[in-house]
Amino acid sequence: MTNHPLLAAAKEIDITPPVGSKLEGYIARKENSRGIHDPLMGAVLLIQVEKQTIALISLDYLALSTSTARQIRESVSLKINIPVQNIMVACTHTHSGPAGLPLNNPLLNQEKDSALEEMLVRKLSGAASWAYDSIQPAMIRVGHDSLNALGKNRNSPDNPLDSQLTVMTIENFQGEIIAIWANFGCHPTILGSDNLYISADFPGAARQILKQIYPGMVWLFANGASGDVSTRFTRRGQGFEEVGRFGKLLAGSVLRAIQLANPIIIDHIQCLIEPVSIPVRDFPPREQAALELKSLTEVWEKLTRDNATASQMRIAQTRVEGAQAQLLMSKGFGNKKNMDSEIQLIQLGDLALITLPGEPFTRTVLEIKKQSPFALTSVVSYANDYLGYFPDEESVKMGTYEALVSPFKPGAAEILRDAVLKLLEKGLARGY
């Protein structure tokens, strides 16, 4: 024990929408959900040192706008009397969760489901209150594992990958694990656009496996460098059997990290928020965007005629989808010059959790981790907002799907990287 005893608690709540709800994640999917394969969960983890409390919230949803995330954070803040800046709301990014929470992106559903939003806010603030009432002495361990079999760069499997899995376990003084927080970057897209069943994809499958070992555990999956990483080159199919296999891969890596985890001393908590403004790119005229779409469609059709490999076909298809998205954005973003959001630092002793409001790429996250002044750094994506992809310079040059559907000018990833590193330095200077 230190002079600053740590308290913690965690609770989870079912946030599955009704069957028949629209699903979010794929432009190609037109039908509503037909059933529930596995429930979507919202998890709340509270950590307190010297009456300074943080709340880490993980949701099995695609993403949240700043408006919805703010409602959740403000409601939790009022419920348990902690500052809004001490609350992080991050999504796992499943592509088999509900639409109805409009994001600032013309490519995604813009119809608002007020009942879904109200349900989400009320359930999460209730879960936070429930957790607060059961807060107890605890200790935290942090471990790592190298996970290379889950995802690869989805445009070229030889490109860099952030293979580091970071696991934080919260244990009570009876030696029971009450929560597992895991940070790893990969799109949860085993299930494709033809799937019409609500599912948390492979992070949900990992939760089911881990609960068999730790029955009372609350699972929080925090995505990382996922913008250019998916299961495209590692999956053997796109059904629920494959979801289960990938759940075992993730759970197995988590279990290894737990066995290698070491206690960390948290004698203080610090939370900082900084605004960021990212320049929106100049979209080509509609006529030019239409010509680019036509050219890429012809390439895709030729590959089809030539019986190209599945991976070649998928890359060509996503580039066509990117060109379709570019055409839509040239109509939808108009004269917008910048998009404003925020980044957040939550410091737990030597561990820094830093957020990004969308989809960072591998190189960006690796540079942040390498240059961070903290001994332990985790980058959490899809956190507190969603602005889309932040492609790095190399992806912009390649003209990948992600670069085509990103609304930002080249250099957006570098702007975010520099803002994050500045915030980390600020946190280090203030924290000691």
N, C-alpha and C positions, 0 to 999 in steps of 0.2 A: 504493500500500500504506500502511496505517496501522500503528501500533505493536501493533495487535490483529488479526493476520491472521485472516480468516474461512475456515473449512473447511466443506465441505458434501458430501453424497452423497444419492442417492435410488434406491430400488428399488421394483419393483412385483411383485405375486404374484397368481396367479389364485385367486379365492375363490368360484368358481361352485359352487353346490350340485348334487347329482345331479338328473337329470331325474326327475320324479315327486314332487319335494319340494313341500310346500305353499308358496303364494305369499302375501306379506303386503302390505297396503295398501288393500284394498277389502272392506267388509263384504259387498257383493253377490257377490263371487267365491267360488264353492263348490268348484270343481274344482282339482286339483293341476296342476303344470307338465307340459307335454307335450313341451317341447324347449328348446333354447338358441338364441336369436337372436344374441346377442353376449355375451361373457364378462363376469362381474363381477370387478372388480379391487380389490385392496387396495394402497395406495401409502404408502410411508414416506419422509419427507424429514427428514434430519438437518442441523442447522445448529449449528456450534460456534465459539465465541469464547472464547479464554483458558480452554480446558478446560471451559467451561460449555456443555452440549449440550442442544438441544431436539429433540423428535421430533414432527413433524406427520403424522398418519395420516388418510388419507381412504379410506372404504369405500363401495362401490356397494351399500349395504343401505338399508333403510327407516330404521332407528334401532337403538340399543342401549340396554339398561337400564344403570343404574349398576353392577350386578353384573357383567355381561359386559364393560363398558368397564373396570372395575377390574381384572378378570383380565388383559385385554390390557395395560393400563398397568403392572401389577406384573410381568408376564412380560417385557415389553420393558425395564423398569427393571433387572431382574436380569440380563438378557442383555447389556446394554451399559453397565451401571453408571451410570445417571443417575437423578435423583430422579423419583418418580411425578408430582410437580407440574410437571415439565418436559415432560410427554407429553400431547398433545391427540389425542383420537380422535373424529372427526366423520364422519357419514354423509351421502351425497348425497341420500338420501330417495327413491330410486327405488321405485315401487310395483309393480315387476316383479321383486323380489328375494325371498329366502326368508323364510318364517316359521320358528319353532322357537327363537327367542331371546326368550322372553316379556318383554313390557313391562308396566309397572305401569298397565295400562289394560284394563278389562273389555270394551272394544270390539274388542280385538285378540286374536289367537291366544294361548292360554295354555299350549299344549302345547310342552314343551321338547324340543329336539333336541340332546342332549348331544354327539353326534358332530360336529354342525355347529359347536357352540361350541368344542370341543376343537381341531378343525381350524383354526378362525379364529385362536385364540390362538397355536397352534404356528406357523402360517404367518407371522403378523405379527411375532412375536418373531424368527423365523428371518430374515425380510426385514430387520428392524432390524439384526441381527448382520451380515448380508451387506453392508448399506449402510455400517455402521461400519468394516468392513474395507477399504472403498474410499474413505474420506473424503479429500478433496483440497482444495487452495486454490481459492477461488471468490469470486465477487462477486454481489451482489444488485441487481436493478433493480426499481423499482415504477412501474407505469403505470396509467392509468385510461381508460375509454371510457364513453360514455353508450349504454345498450342499452334501447331502448323497445319493440322489436318482439317480444321473447320472451314476456313475460308482462304481465298487467294485474291490477288488483284483481279478484278472482273473484266479488265480489258487485255491484260497480259499477265499470265500467272508467274512470269519471271520477274515482275516488278516488285519493289520492296513491300514487305508485310510487317506490321507491328504484331509480332507473335506473342507478346507478353500478356499473360493473364494475371491480373492483380486481384487478390481475394482478401477481404477484411472480415474476420469473424468476431462476433460479439458474444462473449460467454458470461454467464452468471457465476456466482461464487460456489455453486454446486457442480461446476464443470460442464454445464449444459450449454450447447450452442443455441442462442436465442435468435440469431440473425446471421445470414451470410450475404455480404455485398460483393458482387463480382463485376469487374470492369474488363471488357474485351471488345474489340471492334470488328463487327461483321454484320452485314445485312441479314436479318431473319427472313429469308425469302426462299426457304425450301419449297413452300407452297406457292404455286403460280396463280395467274389470273383466272384459271379455270376452277380454282377452289372456291366453293361457296359456303364453307363451314367456318364459323368463328373459331380462331385458334391463336394461341400465343407463340406458335411455331417452336423452334428448337429451344429458346430460353424457357418456355413453359414445360417442355419435355424434360429438361434438366431439373427443373423444380420438382417435378413428380418423383424423379429418381432420388434426389437428395432428401426429400421428405421421408422416404422409406428408411433412410439411415438416421436422420435427425427429425423425428416426427413433429416436434414443436417449433421447428425452425421457420423463420420468415425469410423468404428469398427476394433479393433485390438485384436485378441485372441492369447494369449501366453500360450502354454501348460506348464505343470509343472511336477509333479511326475506321469508320465504316463507309465513308463516302465513296471510296473506290474498291471496297472489299465485299465480296459476297460468296455464296456457295456454288457459283456457276461452274467452276472447274473441279469442284470436290464432291458434289452430290452425284448419286447414281440414279436418281429419280426425283419426282416432285410429289410424292404421296406421303401419307401419315406414317408409313413404315420408315421412310427416310427421315422424317421429323424425329422419330424415336431414336434412330441410330445416331443422329447428330446430338440429340439430347444426352445420350450416353457419352459421346466424345467430350462435350462440355462438362458434364458432371464428373467424369473421370479426371479431367484436368483440375477442376475445382477441388476434388478430394486430394489430389497430390499436393496442391498448393496449401491446403489446410495442414497436411502432415509436415510441411516444411515451414509453416508460419512461425513467426517470433512475436513475442509481446512488444508493444510499443507504449512508451510513456506519453500520456497526453496530460500535460499540466496546465494547458490553456487552449482555448478555442478562439479563432478569429474568423470573421466573415466580412468580406468586402465585395462591393458591386461597382463596376465601371460601365458607363455607356459606350457603345461602339456605333459608328456610322460607316456603312459600306456602300461604295459607289455602284450604282446600277449601270450596266453596260448600254451602249447605243445599239439597239436591235436593228438588223438590216431591214430595209423596206420590205413590205409584204411580198412584192413581186420577186425580190431576190431570195427571200426565205422560201418561197414556193418553188423556185428553180432548184435550190439546194435540196429540198425534199424530193423533187423529181429525180435528181441525179443519184441520190443515195438509194431511192426506191429501185432504180434500174440496176444498181449493183446488187442489191438484195435479191431481186428477181433472177439475175444471171446466176448467182450462187445457188439458187433453188434449182434452176435448170441443170446446173453442173453437178448436182448432188454433193454439195460441199459438206464438210463435217458439221456436227451439231454446234460446236463451239464457234466456228466461223459464221454459221447462220445466226446464232444468237447475238454475236457482236454486230453483224450487219443489221439485224432487226432493231437492236437498241439504238443504233445510229439513225435509223429511219424514225424511230419514236422520238429521238432527240430533235431531229429536224421538224417533226410535227409539233413538238413542244415549243421550239423556237418560233415557229409561225404563229402559234397561239399567243406567246409572250410578246411578240411584236405588235399584236393587237391589244393585249391586256395591260401592259405596264405603261403605255403612253409616254408621257414626258417626265416620269419619276426619275429623279437624279440620285437619291440615296435611300437606303433602308436602315432604320435605326433599331437597335436592340441593346443587349447588355451581355457582359460576361461576369461570372461570379467566382470568387475564391472562398472555399471553406478550408481552413487550416486546422488540422488536428495534430498538434505537436509537430513532428517532422513530416507528416503526411499532408500533402496539398491536393485537394480536389478542385479542378478548374473546369468551368463549363464553356461550351460553345453552342450557339443557337441554331444548329442545323447539322450539316453533314461534312465534317472535316475529312481530309484525305490523309493517307498514311504518312507521306513525307512531312506534312505539317505537324502531326502529332509526334512523330519521332524527333523532330527538331525541338518542339516544346519540351519533351522529356529530357533530351540531351542538354538543353541550355537552362533548365529549371534550377534555381538555387536551392531547392528543397531536396532532401535525401530521397523522398518518395513522392512521386507525382502521378496522378491519374487524370486523364482528360475525359470528360463526360460530354457526349454529344446529345442532340435532341433535348436540350435542357433549357427550361424556362421560356422557350420560344422556338419557332421554326421558320427559317428564312430560305432553306433549300441547300443546294450543293455549294461547297467552297472549293472549286477545283484548283490544284496547284499549277504552276507554270507549265510543267511537262504535259499535263492532261489537256490544258488549253491548246498547246501546240499540236497534240494528236487529234484534236477535234472529237473527243470521246462523247458518248451520250451524256455523261454528267456535265461536261463543259457546255454542251449545246443547251441543256435544260437549266443551267445556272443563270440567274438573272444578273449576275455581277460582272463587273469589268475584270480583266486579267489583273492579278495582284490582290484580289480580295482575300485569298488565303494568307498571303504575307501580311496584310493589314491586321488580320485577326491574330496571327502568330505573334506579331510585335506587340499588340495590345495585351495579349495574355502574358508574355514575358515581362512586360512592364508592370502588370498587376502582381505577378509573382514576386518581383523584386520589391514592390511596395509592401506586399504582405510580409516579406522577410524582414524588412526594415522596421515595420511597426510591431512585429510579433515578438521581438526580443529586446 
